[in-house]
Amino acid sequence: MRITYRRRGGFSGLSQGLRLECDELPPGEAQIIQAALLQARFFELPAHLPAASEARDEFTYQLTVETEQRQHTVEFSDSSTPVELAPLLRLLSARARLSRL
């Protein structure tokens, strides 16, 4: 499974990105990410979740998950992030910060 994560915007217009090959992760970490995907019901989410506010300093996200059977991309913002997706978003954001160091 491949996950591509992108975050843009915020007050400073920052960008953050990450491309993960889950097969290359330690088994425990891959299982945590897969569990977060299942909890979020990622493949059931619509491709676009409209922002719930007009805040200019809000982050926007694009998250793509590719498996052998399917590929799905979801675009959303801070104000439209489903509660179920928040744990996965935190995992990917933290991993993206570590990869820049």
C-alpha positions as CSV (number, residue, x, y, z in Angstrom):
1,M,0.0,0.0,0.0
2,R,1.2,3.5,-0.9
3,I,0.0,6.7,0.9
4,T,0.7,10.1,-0.5
5,Y,-0.1,13.0,2.0
6,R,0.1,16.7,1.2
7,R,-0.8,19.7,3.4
8,R,-0.8,23.3,2.2
9,G,-1.7,26.7,3.6
10,G,-1.9,27.9,7.1
11,F,-0.9,31.4,8.1
12,S,2.5,31.2,6.5
13,G,1.4,29.3,3.4
14,L,3.6,26.3,4.4
15,S,3.7,23.0,2.5
16,Q,4.3,19.5,3.9
17,G,4.3,16.2,2.0
18,L,5.0,12.6,2.5
19,R,5.0,9.4,0.4
20,L,4.9,6.2,2.3
21,E,5.4,2.7,1.1
22,C,3.7,0.7,3.9
23,D,5.5,-2.5,2.8
24,E,8.8,-0.8,3.8
25,L,7.7,0.3,7.3
26,P,8.3,-1.8,10.4
27,P,5.3,-4.2,10.8
28,G,4.0,-2.5,13.9
29,E,3.9,0.9,12.3
30,A,2.3,-0.4,9.2
31,Q,-0.4,-2.1,11.3
32,I,-1.1,1.2,13.1
33,I,-1.5,3.1,9.9
34,Q,-3.7,0.4,8.4
35,A,-5.9,0.4,11.5
36,A,-6.3,4.2,11.3
37,L,-7.3,3.9,7.6
38,L,-9.9,1.3,8.5
39,Q,-11.2,3.4,11.5
40,A,-11.5,6.4,9.2
41,R,-13.4,4.3,6.6
42,F,-11.2,6.1,4.1
43,F,-12.4,4.4,0.9
44,E,-15.9,5.3,1.8
45,L,-15.2,9.1,2.1
46,P,-16.1,11.3,-0.8
47,A,-13.3,12.7,-3.0
48,H,-13.9,16.3,-1.7
49,L,-15.1,17.4,1.7
50,P,-16.0,21.1,1.5
51,A,-14.6,23.5,4.1
52,A,-17.0,24.3,6.9
53,S,-15.5,27.8,7.3
54,E,-14.0,30.5,5.2
55,A,-10.8,30.8,7.3
56,R,-7.9,32.0,5.2
57,D,-5.3,30.5,7.5
58,E,-6.8,27.0,7.3
59,F,-4.7,24.0,6.1
60,T,-5.9,22.0,3.1
61,Y,-5.0,18.4,2.7
62,Q,-4.9,15.9,-0.1
63,L,-4.6,12.2,0.9
64,T,-4.2,9.4,-1.6
65,V,-4.2,5.7,-0.8
66,E,-3.2,3.1,-3.4
67,T,-3.6,-0.6,-3.0
68,E,-3.3,-3.4,-5.6
69,Q,-7.1,-3.3,-5.9
70,R,-7.9,0.4,-5.8
71,Q,-6.8,4.0,-5.4
72,H,-8.7,6.8,-3.7
73,T,-8.0,10.5,-3.1
74,V,-9.7,12.7,-0.6
75,E,-9.3,16.5,-0.4
76,F,-10.4,18.3,2.8
77,S,-9.5,21.2,5.1
78,D,-9.0,21.6,8.8
79,S,-12.7,22.5,9.2
80,S,-14.0,19.6,7.2
81,T,-11.7,16.8,8.6
82,P,-13.9,14.0,9.8
83,V,-13.3,13.0,13.4
84,E,-12.6,9.5,12.3
85,L,-9.8,10.7,10.0
86,A,-8.0,12.8,12.6
87,P,-5.8,10.0,14.1
88,L,-4.5,9.1,10.6
89,L,-3.9,12.7,9.9
90,R,-1.9,13.1,13.1
91,L,0.2,10.0,12.2
92,L,1.0,11.3,8.7
93,S,1.7,14.8,9.9
94,A,4.2,13.6,12.5
95,R,5.9,11.3,10.0
96,A,6.2,14.1,7.5
97,R,7.8,16.4,10.1
98,L,10.3,13.6,11.0
99,S,11.2,13.0,7.3
100,R,12.2,16.7,6.9
101,L,14.6,16.6,9.8
